[in-house]
Amino acid sequence: MGRALSSDLRERVLKASQEGVSDRLAAARFGVSALSAPTARKYSEFPVNRLL
């Protein structure tokens, strides 16, 4: 199992994705798995810490 993304790396992947870069390209650009970008976006839209 892979490691969790740091918050800084997660923000950079999200920013690239929001700027129109595909999820796969954003993931490749920052050296993370192809599933990391959509997962980061999913959690950014519904952050767990807002539930507490």
N, C-alpha and C positions, 0 to 999 in steps of 0.2 A: 504494500500500500504506500502511496506517495505521501509526501509531507504537505502540511497545510501551507497555503500562501501567506506571506507576511502581509500586513495591512497596506504597506507601501506598494508592494508588487501587485496586490489585488486592485488598488486604486489606479495604477498605471495601465493594467489590462483593461479595466472598466473605461478609463478615459479614451484609450485607443479604440475600443469597441463603440463608444458613443460618437467618436469622430468619423465613423463609417468604415473602419477597418473590420474585416470579417473576423469572427471568433477564432477561426483556425490560424489566420495570419497574426492576430494579436497574441495568441498563445505561443506561436513559433517565435515571434519577435522577442518575447521575454523568457523563452526557454521553459515553458510550463506545458502541461499536457493539454491536448485539444479540448478536453472537457472542462478545464479550469475556467475559461472565459464565460461560458454560459452558466456555470455554477456560481461564479462570483456575481454575475448579474442577477441571478435568482435571489441570492442572499442580500444583495444591495437593495432590491425592491421590497424585501420583507425582512429587515434585520431582526434577529432574535432578541437583541438587547432592548428593543422597544416593547417587548412583551412584558418585561419585568416592571 
